[in-house]
Amino acid sequence: MSLAWLLFAVILTSTVAFAAPPEEAAQAAAAEADLLGRETPRSTVSGLIRALAEHDYDRAAQYFDLPANSSRQRATAAARAREFQALLDSGGSLEPYAALSNVATGRIGDELPVNQERVGEIVVKGRTIPVLLSRGEEDGQQIWRISRETTGGIAAATGGSGGRPLTQRAQFTVAGAPLEDWGMLVGLGMLVFVGLWTLATILVAIMRRFVADPAANGFYRFFEAALPPFSLLIAVFVFFEWAERLPVAIVARQTLLRYTGILLVIAFVWFGLRLVNAVAQLAITRMQRRGRRQVVSVIILLRRTAKVLLLLFSGIGILDTFGIDVTTGIAALGIGGIALALGAQKTVENLVGSVTVIADRPAQVGDFIKVGDVIGTVEDIGIRSSRIRTLGRTLVTIPNGDFSSRQIENFAARDRFLFNPVIALDYRTPAARLEEAVGIVRQVVLGHENIAEGARANLGAIGARSFDVEVFSYIDVPEFEVSVVVREALLLAIVCRLEEAGFSLAFPAQTIALAPDQLEVLKPGPAS
């Protein structure tokens, strides 16, 4: 067995379901009528293993391209099936489930005739005999069976002796194989995995001792994330290699190799998820240090998208390992795509909105914004929605479709802050001193180091109760916290300077003039 082919087959199991041509799907559907499931190389090998597990050699004989017209021929075919199992148990091997072709036409480009497929090998007296499937017609159906070249090669190598007979060991059997064989294979897998996991843990601990700042070291974070799932991945590969060399029942070996493919998928997904997390977190940390918050939003979106894709393809791969035909389901989704699109209009709108928000960058994570009547800090821009932490510390979730279509006021994008107070002077201020008061306000504003050029202070209006001195200027700092301090310093300086010069600030007051007769009415009467 080629380990590289196995790896390639497991990785592409899910993508083949998407890429299978319609003709192949139609062929597989047309071949479903075969009761023994011999329509593809994978289903043929799986059906043969099930028959051997049940010791139903009459049924197993039907997976061989042998004549079965008479009772004697059928008995001979059953003996060949028993002999085949004995040879596989004593050192033969079959391709793992994931590496077998699940297409009715078989694997193309393997340097074999189009009607043949290699699915394993058997060693008889030092001679390696390939296990070949041949595709032929039976009762008007195209089916795969163990070829006559294979059975003939086995007969020639054994000299017609039938090979080593299948001995019935007096042991407790589980699913058609001795419990001892199951225990040997499971023990091997556990031993390899625990050993590699322990080695990975020791390596990470040693690296931690030699790294000054593990949290900020990209090399260390990569290995800390990669080694645990990578140890599982290597353990699966080692198990695949060693399991084939053990003298155990082919039923136990083939069954465990089939479902070990699930561990291979889990290892890849685990490795991918941890690697995506580590790389994304490292990139986010670097972008935050450089103040590039818009890139942080893009990284978060890409991280979530990568995780969803990993989980999607792993789910398809696991379903395929259990023998569930995902191609039919995907075709059904294609047929119902219009209905699905109509029902998922909001979801699609939110996905498009998230792309718009990321590309247009009206707001980024950490910005203080106003969206409609919501004011707060952006905490997250996700695939479907964005979350804003309000001033009241509540969390508001807005779908990205709605978020991208609203008017967004971004306070974090300000490079300076408006300082535009109105100083109300008392109405009793003499006209001759009004110019002096305006000059004091102007001097305080223009004399501050954090006021941008172009500032002005003028008598703007004569109000109903005060003389209004209007200030128009910008505090030339980008930080909101600093602008608050500067604003306070300016207002205190204006009040102090006006008070030192003898000016009073106006306050809401109203003078009411009463006639003498009205005053008489308001006087209290004599006490009774």
Phi, psi and omega in degrees: 000139178269118180294326178296321178294322178299313179300315180299319182293319181292319181294321185266007182302315183285324183289332177297326179299325179282328189265356183298129181294154179300328180297320181293320178298322179292323178295316180298321180293324181289336184269004184292348184286345181292120185292335181267358177068045182258026186281337178228160176303321181294312182292330178293312180295320180296317178295322178296317179297320179296318179295319178293325179295326179271002183055032177265081187285337174296318177288320179298327181297335181286353175267005178249144178276072182232149178293140181218046182275332181241169179297323180294318179295321178295321178294320178296319179296320178296322177295322176298320178296319178295318178297319180299318179295320179298318180292322177294321179294331185267013175138358176285171181212151174237153177299141175299161186304315185292335182275348180280142180289135178252024180251141184300328181274355181080187182276129180262143177087022179258019177062023175243160174303154186296340181260017179230151180215130177271127184235005179166195179205156179228137179253119180235113178055044178081000181253128181270122180247119179290141175270109183249141170259142175240143182258125180214181184255137176217122182053039177079009181240146176271120183227162178252138177216162174299126189288160176292333176299320180291310180296324177292321178295321178295317180296321180292321182289325181272356180068025179077009181278352180085006176071190179288127181293151178282109182274136178269097181287139182282072181225159177286127182254147177231122179055039174086006180224149179300144180300327179299321180291318176301314181297323180295316181290315179296319178298320177299314180298316180295318181298315181295315183294313181297319179298314180291324178296317178297317178298318179296319179297320179294318179298318179296318179296320179294317179297323181297327181288334183260359179256128184293311181234089183301324184294330183258359182268114183294322180297316180292318181295326178296312182289326177296323179282327189271327189296315180301308178291331179293327176294321176295320180297313179295322179299320179295317179298315180297320179297318178300320182288314185283327184297327181291339184266353180279140177279070181240166182300136180298331180296311180295316183296312183292324180293314180291323177296326179295309185277348170292338175301332176294319177297326178296317177296316180298319180297317179296316181293316178301314178299315180296316181296315180293323178293317178299316179298314183295313181295317181295317181295321178296318179294321179297317180300317181291320180292324178294322177295328180271358179075020181263076186289334179294328178291328178300317179298319179295318181297317180297317179295317180294323179297315180293321179296317179298321179294318180297317180295319178299313181294323180296309182291326177293321177298319178295319179296320179292318177299322179294325178296325178280003177085014179274124182282102182280344180298319179296318179296320179293322177297322178295322177295325178294320179295319180268020183297323181294314179297321179295319180295321179295322180283343184245032181300316181295322179296315178296320178299319180291323177296315177296321178297321179295320177296320179296316180296319180291318184285316184279333177055052173289337178207152180229167178298128181099349180284146174263116189226171173231120178237109185064237178257014179259126178237130179173192183256133178289121179260331183200139172242103186262190180287322183257325187212169176238148182242135182236128176269115185281174178295334177276009178069015172274161182248119181254127178255125181240123176303140185295332175298318177287321182298317183286338182268351181273164172280121184248123176256115185257108180282336182289342182276000182289136175264346177204167185238136181289131174242103191222057180279160174245117181267113182266113178268149181301143180296338182277002178293126179299148181299327181293339183257355180299318181297324178296318180295317178298322179295323178297313180298316181296320181295319179295317183292310183290339183274355180275138185290339183262012177264128181288163179296151179094007180289152179210157176216124185216158172288107189269329184197154171254102185279182181292334184226002185201164168266119188262118175261115183264134178248133175229112182200171178236134172278117191272063174221144181274343184271132181295319181298320179291322181296326178296319180294316179296317179300314179298317180297320179294313181297318179295321179295320179296314181298317182295315181294320178293321180293321178295328180275359176089019179264147178246143176275146182284153174222157183300114179214156182215130180262127182245123179262131182242142176286159181302318181294331177289326178294324179296322181293326183280348180291142179289143179282172179293145180292135180270000000 
